[in-house]
Amino acid sequence: MIEAGGSILAGIGVSSAPGGAADEVCARAGIKAIADSLEF
Protein backbone atom coordinates (compact mmCIF):
# COMPACT_ATOMS: atom_id res chain seq x y z
CA MET A 1 0.00 0.00 0.00
CA ILE A 2 1.02 3.59 -0.56
CA GLU A 3 -0.04 5.78 2.36
CA ALA A 4 0.27 9.53 2.88
CA GLY A 5 -1.30 11.88 5.34
CA GLY A 6 -2.98 8.99 7.13
CA SER A 7 -4.85 7.87 3.99
CA ILE A 8 -4.30 4.92 1.69
CA LEU A 9 -3.68 6.33 -1.78
CA ALA A 10 -2.86 3.32 -3.94
CA GLY A 11 -1.09 0.03 -4.22
CA ILE A 12 2.07 -0.87 -6.06
CA GLY A 13 2.87 -4.16 -7.70
CA VAL A 14 6.11 -5.44 -9.16
CA SER A 15 6.72 -8.71 -10.95
CA SER A 16 9.34 -10.47 -13.01
CA ALA A 17 12.43 -9.88 -10.90
CA PRO A 18 14.25 -13.11 -10.04
CA GLY A 19 12.46 -13.80 -6.75
CA GLY A 20 10.01 -12.10 -4.43
CA ALA A 21 12.72 -10.37 -2.42
CA ALA A 22 13.93 -8.52 -5.53
CA ASP A 23 10.34 -7.53 -6.36
CA GLU A 24 9.98 -5.98 -2.91
CA VAL A 25 13.25 -4.05 -3.30
CA CYS A 26 12.02 -2.66 -6.63
CA ALA A 27 8.64 -1.66 -5.18
CA ARG A 28 10.22 0.09 -2.20
CA ALA A 29 12.64 1.95 -4.49
CA GLY A 30 9.70 3.15 -6.60
CA ILE A 31 7.83 4.43 -3.56
CA LYS A 32 10.98 6.13 -2.26
CA ALA A 33 11.43 7.86 -5.64
CA ILE A 34 8.00 9.53 -5.36
CA ALA A 35 7.81 9.93 -1.57
CA ASP A 36 8.25 13.73 -1.66
CA SER A 37 5.23 14.00 -3.93
CA LEU A 38 3.05 11.96 -1.54
CA GLU A 39 3.32 14.20 1.50
CA PHE A 40 0.34 16.50 1.96
PDB file with SEQRES, HELIX, SHEET and CRYST1 records, atoms N, CA, C and O in Angstrom:
SEQRES   1 A   40  MET ILE GLU ALA GLY GLY SER ILE LEU ALA GLY ILE GLY          
SEQRES   2 A   40  VAL SER SER ALA PRO GLY GLY ALA ALA ASP GLU VAL CYS          
SEQRES   3 A   40  ALA ARG ALA GLY ILE LYS ALA ILE ALA ASP SER LEU GLU          
SEQRES   4 A   40  PHE                                                          
HELIX    1 AA1 GLY A   20  LEU A   38  1                                  19    
SHEET    1 AA1 2 ILE A   2  ALA A   4  0                                        
SHEET    2 AA1 2 SER A   7  ALA A  10 -1                                        
CRYST1    1.000    1.000    1.000  90.00  90.00  90.00 P 1           1          
ATOM      1  N   MET A   1       0.835  -1.190   0.000  1.00  0.00           N  
ATOM      2  CA  MET A   1       0.000   0.000   0.000  1.00  0.00           C  
ATOM      3  C   MET A   1       0.876   1.248   0.000  1.00  0.00           C  
ATOM      4  O   MET A   1       1.982   1.251   0.540  1.00  0.00           O  
ATOM      5  N   ILE A   2       0.367   2.284  -0.605  1.00  0.00           N  
ATOM      6  CA  ILE A   2       1.018   3.586  -0.561  1.00  0.00           C  
ATOM      7  C   ILE A   2       0.137   4.469   0.312  1.00  0.00           C  
ATOM      8  O   ILE A   2      -1.026   4.711  -0.012  1.00  0.00           O  
ATOM      9  N   GLU A   3       0.697   4.950   1.424  1.00  0.00           N  
ATOM     10  CA  GLU A   3      -0.043   5.778   2.362  1.00  0.00           C  
ATOM     11  C   GLU A   3       0.608   7.154   2.473  1.00  0.00           C  
ATOM     12  O   GLU A   3       1.831   7.283   2.402  1.00  0.00           O  
ATOM     13  N   ALA A   4      -0.223   8.176   2.646  1.00  0.00           N  
ATOM     14  CA  ALA A   4       0.273   9.531   2.877  1.00  0.00           C  
ATOM     15  C   ALA A   4      -0.790  10.297   3.632  1.00  0.00           C  
ATOM     16  O   ALA A   4      -1.980  10.171   3.343  1.00  0.00           O  
ATOM     17  N   GLY A   5      -0.372  11.073   4.579  1.00  0.00           N  
ATOM     18  CA  GLY A   5      -1.301  11.885   5.342  1.00  0.00           C  
ATOM     19  C   GLY A   5      -2.364  11.079   6.060  1.00  0.00           C  
ATOM     20  O   GLY A   5      -3.472  11.567   6.284  1.00  0.00           O  
ATOM     21  N   GLY A   6      -2.036   9.847   6.422  1.00  0.00           N  
ATOM     22  CA  GLY A   6      -2.982   8.994   7.134  1.00  0.00           C  
ATOM     23  C   GLY A   6      -4.019   8.331   6.240  1.00  0.00           C  
ATOM     24  O   GLY A   6      -4.934   7.683   6.750  1.00  0.00           O  
ATOM     25  N   SER A   7      -3.905   8.471   4.925  1.00  0.00           N  
ATOM     26  CA  SER A   7      -4.847   7.871   3.990  1.00  0.00           C  
ATOM     27  C   SER A   7      -4.130   6.882   3.075  1.00  0.00           C  
ATOM     28  O   SER A   7      -2.960   7.071   2.743  1.00  0.00           O  
ATOM     29  N   ILE A   8      -4.829   5.843   2.676  1.00  0.00           N  
ATOM     30  CA  ILE A   8      -4.301   4.916   1.685  1.00  0.00           C  
ATOM     31  C   ILE A   8      -4.589   5.515   0.320  1.00  0.00           C  
ATOM     32  O   ILE A   8      -5.739   5.799  -0.013  1.00  0.00           O  
ATOM     33  N   LEU A   9      -3.541   5.705  -0.469  1.00  0.00           N  
ATOM     34  CA  LEU A   9      -3.676   6.331  -1.778  1.00  0.00           C  
ATOM     35  C   LEU A   9      -3.749   5.320  -2.908  1.00  0.00           C  
ATOM     36  O   LEU A   9      -4.525   5.499  -3.847  1.00  0.00           O  
ATOM     37  N   ALA A  10      -2.961   4.271  -2.834  1.00  0.00           N  
ATOM     38  CA  ALA A  10      -2.862   3.324  -3.941  1.00  0.00           C  
ATOM     39  C   ALA A  10      -2.110   2.093  -3.492  1.00  0.00           C  
ATOM     40  O   ALA A  10      -1.715   1.969  -2.333  1.00  0.00           O  
ATOM     41  N   GLY A  11      -1.923   1.199  -4.419  1.00  0.00           N  
ATOM     42  CA  GLY A  11      -1.086   0.026  -4.216  1.00  0.00           C  
ATOM     43  C   GLY A  11      -0.029   0.002  -5.298  1.00  0.00           C  
ATOM     44  O   GLY A  11      -0.170   0.652  -6.334  1.00  0.00           O  
ATOM     45  N   ILE A  12       1.012  -0.737  -5.059  1.00  0.00           N  
ATOM     46  CA  ILE A  12       2.068  -0.867  -6.059  1.00  0.00           C  
ATOM     47  C   ILE A  12       2.372  -2.351  -6.210  1.00  0.00           C  
ATOM     48  O   ILE A  12       2.446  -3.087  -5.226  1.00  0.00           O  
ATOM     49  N   GLY A  13       2.544  -2.769  -7.432  1.00  0.00           N  
ATOM     50  CA  GLY A  13       2.874  -4.159  -7.699  1.00  0.00           C  
ATOM     51  C   GLY A  13       4.080  -4.246  -8.610  1.00  0.00           C  
ATOM     52  O   GLY A  13       4.243  -3.437  -9.523  1.00  0.00           O  
ATOM     53  N   VAL A  14       4.915  -5.222  -8.358  1.00  0.00           N  
ATOM     54  CA  VAL A  14       6.108  -5.438  -9.162  1.00  0.00           C  
ATOM     55  C   VAL A  14       6.203  -6.941  -9.420  1.00  0.00           C  
ATOM     56  O   VAL A  14       5.929  -7.748  -8.531  1.00  0.00           O  
ATOM     57  N   SER A  15       6.585  -7.304 -10.620  1.00  0.00           N  
ATOM     58  CA  SER A  15       6.718  -8.711 -10.950  1.00  0.00           C  
ATOM     59  C   SER A  15       7.852  -8.892 -11.947  1.00  0.00           C  
ATOM     60  O   SER A  15       8.245  -7.946 -12.629  1.00  0.00           O  
ATOM     61  N   SER A  16       8.349 -10.048 -12.024  1.00  0.00           N  
ATOM     62  CA  SER A  16       9.342 -10.474 -13.012  1.00  0.00           C  
ATOM     63  C   SER A  16      10.785 -10.373 -12.554  1.00  0.00           C  
ATOM     64  O   SER A  16      11.676 -10.808 -13.284  1.00  0.00           O  
ATOM     65  N   ALA A  17      11.057  -9.826 -11.392  1.00  0.00           N  
ATOM     66  CA  ALA A  17      12.429  -9.875 -10.895  1.00  0.00           C  
ATOM     67  C   ALA A  17      12.706 -11.329 -10.492  1.00  0.00           C  
ATOM     68  O   ALA A  17      11.765 -12.085 -10.248  1.00  0.00           O  
ATOM     69  N   PRO A  18      13.955 -11.722 -10.420  1.00  0.00           N  
ATOM     70  CA  PRO A  18      14.249 -13.108 -10.039  1.00  0.00           C  
ATOM     71  C   PRO A  18      14.036 -13.344  -8.541  1.00  0.00           C  
ATOM     72  O   PRO A  18      14.994 -13.371  -7.768  1.00  0.00           O  
ATOM     73  N   GLY A  19      12.786 -13.513  -8.143  1.00  0.00           N  
ATOM     74  CA  GLY A  19      12.457 -13.800  -6.752  1.00  0.00           C  
ATOM     75  C   GLY A  19      11.664 -12.685  -6.097  1.00  0.00           C  
ATOM     76  O   GLY A  19      11.788 -11.517  -6.465  1.00  0.00           O  
ATOM     77  N   GLY A  20      10.854 -13.057  -5.131  1.00  0.00           N  
ATOM     78  CA  GLY A  20      10.006 -12.104  -4.431  1.00  0.00           C  
ATOM     79  C   GLY A  20      10.775 -11.023  -3.694  1.00  0.00           C  
ATOM     80  O   GLY A  20      10.316  -9.883  -3.615  1.00  0.00           O  
ATOM     81  N   ALA A  21      11.932 -11.359  -3.155  1.00  0.00           N  
ATOM     82  CA  ALA A  21      12.721 -10.365  -2.420  1.00  0.00           C  
ATOM     83  C   ALA A  21      13.149  -9.228  -3.339  1.00  0.00           C  
ATOM     84  O   ALA A  21      13.138  -8.066  -2.931  1.00  0.00           O  
ATOM     85  N   ALA A  22      13.526  -9.549  -4.574  1.00  0.00           N  
ATOM     86  CA  ALA A  22      13.929  -8.519  -5.527  1.00  0.00           C  
ATOM     87  C   ALA A  22      12.733  -7.666  -5.938  1.00  0.00           C  
ATOM     88  O   ALA A  22      12.870  -6.460  -6.141  1.00  0.00           O  
ATOM     89  N   ASP A  23      11.554  -8.292  -6.060  1.00  0.00           N  
ATOM     90  CA  ASP A  23      10.337  -7.530  -6.360  1.00  0.00           C  
ATOM     91  C   ASP A  23      10.075  -6.496  -5.269  1.00  0.00           C  
ATOM     92  O   ASP A  23       9.746  -5.347  -5.565  1.00  0.00           O  
ATOM     93  N   GLU A  24      10.218  -6.899  -4.022  1.00  0.00           N  
ATOM     94  CA  GLU A  24       9.982  -5.981  -2.910  1.00  0.00           C  
ATOM     95  C   GLU A  24      10.973  -4.817  -2.931  1.00  0.00           C  
ATOM     96  O   GLU A  24      10.591  -3.672  -2.688  1.00  0.00           O  
ATOM     97  N   VAL A  25      12.237  -5.105  -3.217  1.00  0.00           N  
ATOM     98  CA  VAL A  25      13.247  -4.049  -3.298  1.00  0.00           C  
ATOM     99  C   VAL A  25      12.873  -3.044  -4.387  1.00  0.00           C  
ATOM    100  O   VAL A  25      12.991  -1.835  -4.190  1.00  0.00           O  
ATOM    101  N   CYS A  26      12.421  -3.549  -5.532  1.00  0.00           N  
ATOM    102  CA  CYS A  26      12.018  -2.660  -6.630  1.00  0.00           C  
ATOM    103  C   CYS A  26      10.814  -1.805  -6.238  1.00  0.00           C  
ATOM    104  O   CYS A  26      10.792  -0.608  -6.524  1.00  0.00           O  
ATOM    105  N   ALA A  27       9.822  -2.396  -5.593  1.00  0.00           N  
ATOM    106  CA  ALA A  27       8.636  -1.657  -5.180  1.00  0.00           C  
ATOM    107  C   ALA A  27       8.996  -0.572  -4.172  1.00  0.00           C  
ATOM    108  O   ALA A  27       8.525   0.560  -4.282  1.00  0.00           O  
ATOM    109  N   ARG A  28       9.822  -0.911  -3.198  1.00  0.00           N  
ATOM    110  CA  ARG A  28      10.217   0.093  -2.196  1.00  0.00           C  
ATOM    111  C   ARG A  28      11.022   1.227  -2.827  1.00  0.00           C  
ATOM    112  O   ARG A  28      10.875   2.382  -2.428  1.00  0.00           O  
ATOM    113  N   ALA A  29      11.868   0.912  -3.803  1.00  0.00           N  
ATOM    114  CA  ALA A  29      12.639   1.950  -4.490  1.00  0.00           C  
ATOM    115  C   ALA A  29      11.709   2.882  -5.264  1.00  0.00           C  
ATOM    116  O   ALA A  29      11.934   4.091  -5.307  1.00  0.00           O  
ATOM    117  N   GLY A  30      10.671   2.323  -5.874  1.00  0.00           N  
ATOM    118  CA  GLY A  30       9.703   3.148  -6.597  1.00  0.00           C  
ATOM    119  C   GLY A  30       8.957   4.090  -5.672  1.00  0.00           C  
ATOM    120  O   GLY A  30       8.774   5.265  -5.990  1.00  0.00           O  
ATOM    121  N   ILE A  31       8.526   3.581  -4.530  1.00  0.00           N  
ATOM    122  CA  ILE A  31       7.829   4.430  -3.557  1.00  0.00           C  
ATOM    123  C   ILE A  31       8.776   5.514  -3.041  1.00  0.00           C  
ATOM    124  O   ILE A  31       8.379   6.672  -2.912  1.00  0.00           O  
ATOM    125  N   LYS A  32      10.016   5.149  -2.749  1.00  0.00           N  
ATOM    126  CA  LYS A  32      10.983   6.128  -2.257  1.00  0.00           C  
ATOM    127  C   LYS A  32      11.195   7.243  -3.285  1.00  0.00           C  
ATOM    128  O   LYS A  32      11.360   8.407  -2.921  1.00  0.00           O  
ATOM    129  N   ALA A  33      11.189   6.878  -4.569  1.00  0.00           N  
ATOM    130  CA  ALA A  33      11.427   7.856  -5.641  1.00  0.00           C  
ATOM    131  C   ALA A  33      10.325   8.922  -5.712  1.00  0.00           C  
ATOM    132  O   ALA A  33      10.574  10.045  -6.151  1.00  0.00           O  
ATOM    133  N   ILE A  34       9.103   8.568  -5.278  1.00  0.00           N  
ATOM    134  CA  ILE A  34       7.997   9.528  -5.363  1.00  0.00           C  
ATOM    135  C   ILE A  34       7.535  10.016  -3.988  1.00  0.00           C  
ATOM    136  O   ILE A  34       6.542  10.737  -3.888  1.00  0.00           O  
ATOM    137  N   ALA A  35       8.243   9.630  -2.939  1.00  0.00           N  
ATOM    138  CA  ALA A  35       7.811   9.934  -1.567  1.00  0.00           C  
ATOM    139  C   ALA A  35       7.576  11.424  -1.328  1.00  0.00           C  
ATOM    140  O   ALA A  35       6.617  11.787  -0.647  1.00  0.00           O  
ATOM    141  N   ASP A  36       8.423  12.291  -1.868  1.00  0.00           N  
ATOM    142  CA  ASP A  36       8.247  13.730  -1.655  1.00  0.00           C  
ATOM    143  C   ASP A  36       6.937  14.222  -2.252  1.00  0.00           C  
ATOM    144  O   ASP A  36       6.352  15.179  -1.745  1.00  0.00           O  
ATOM    145  N   SER A  37       6.476  13.597  -3.299  1.00  0.00           N  
ATOM    146  CA  SER A  37       5.230  14.002  -3.935  1.00  0.00           C  
ATOM    147  C   SER A  37       4.006  13.509  -3.158  1.00  0.00           C  
ATOM    148  O   SER A  37       2.901  14.007  -3.375  1.00  0.00           O  
ATOM    149  N   LEU A  38       4.186  12.548  -2.266  1.00  0.00           N  
ATOM    150  CA  LEU A  38       3.053  11.958  -1.538  1.00  0.00           C  
ATOM    151  C   LEU A  38       2.691  12.723  -0.277  1.00  0.00           C  
ATOM    152  O   LEU A  38       1.569  12.596   0.211  1.00  0.00           O  
ATOM    153  N   GLU A  39       3.586  13.494   0.249  1.00  0.00           N  
ATOM    154  CA  GLU A  39       3.316  14.197   1.499  1.00  0.00           C  
ATOM    155  C   GLU A  39       2.339  15.342   1.254  1.00  0.00           C  
ATOM    156  O   GLU A  39       2.547  16.178   0.375  1.00  0.00           O  
ATOM    157  N   PHE A  40       1.269  15.364   2.049  1.00  0.00           N  
ATOM    158  CA  PHE A  40       0.336  16.496   1.960  1.00  0.00           C  
ATOM    159  C   PHE A  40      -0.134  16.925   3.301  1.00  0.00           C  
ATOM    160  O   PHE A  40      -0.923  17.864   3.407  1.00  0.00           O  
TER     161      PHE A  40                                                      
END                                                                             
